[in-house]
Amino acid sequence: MNQPDTADWQPMATAPRDGSRILVTIRASEQGPAEVDVVRWARAAHAVEPGWVATDSDAIAPVTYTAGELASWMPLPTALSGRNRPRIAKSELPQPDPGEIDGSAI
């Protein structure tokens, strides 16, 4: 399967339902602001139908999302996903404070 560009969010209708972990955007609601979570398509404990389950859920009280709560998805980035991005020159990186080189900030 060809992976879509990880810079582009995809419609939830195209999300894989094979149990693989994906990033999703959660719509803002009265419970809180919009956010991002990692989910997979699975059957939660004691659930009749499979659905989108947060991967950091507790087995006893899983966090599940309805289709209306999720706006879009993208595959999880891989270690190789940034290979074609331009390199940052060492001179552009922030330089450490000389007074805190040895962990003296404690």
N, C-alpha and C positions, 0 to 999 in steps of 0.2 A: 504494500500500500504506500502510495506517495504521501509524504507528510505535507500539509499546507504550510505556507510561510508563517512562522510563529509570530510575526508582527501583525498579522491580520486576525481579528476575532471573527468567528464563523457563527451562523445562525444555529440555534440549539437543535433544529430539525435535522442537521447534518452531523450531530455529535455521535461518536461511536458508542454502541450499546453492547460492547463485548467485555466489559469489566475493567477496561484499561482506565488509568487515572488521567483526568484532564483538568485544566483550569476553567472555571466558569465565573461569569459576572452575575452577581445577585442584584436584583432591582431594589432600589430604596423602597422602604415601606414604613408603616407606623412602628415597626420593631427596630428600625435603625436605618442608617445611610447605606448607599450602595457599597458593595465590597466584592472581593474576589475570594474564592475558596477552591480547594482541590476535591473533586468528587469522582465517583465511579458509578456505573449502572449496576445495581445489585438488588437483591431481595433482602431488606432489613429483617432483623429478628422479629418474628410474629407478624410480619406483613404478608398480605395476600398477594399483592402485585409487586413486581420489581420497580425501582425508581432511582432517582439520583440521591446517593448517600455520601455525606462528607467522609473523607478517608480518615480523619482523626476522630471519628465518632466513637463513643463508648458502645460496646456490644449490647448492653442492657438498655440504654437510652440513645439510639442512633439519631443523628441529625439528618433529616431527609428534606428534600426540596421538591416542590411541585413544579410542573412545567412553567406555570405562570410566574414563578419567583426568579427563574433563570433567564437571562437575556441573551447570552452568547457564550461561546467556548473557544478554546485553543488548546493544542497539545502542550504538554509540559515541555519546557525547554530541555535540551540535552547538552551534554558537555561540548558537543560539536556544533551546536546551533549558532554560535558566534564566530565561526571560522572565517567567514568572508567579511567581517567587519574590520574597519581600519584599526590598526594598532595605535595605541597611545604612546607617544614618545616619553621616555623616562623623565625628561625635563618638564613635561606637562603634569606629572603626578605631584600631589601635595608633598611638601618636604616636612619631615618630622621636626618638632621643636627640639633643639639641641639640649635643652634642660630636662627633657623627658625621655631620652633615648634608653636609659637603663630602667625604665619603669618607675621613675621618681615621682610620678603623678599620684601615687598612693599616699 
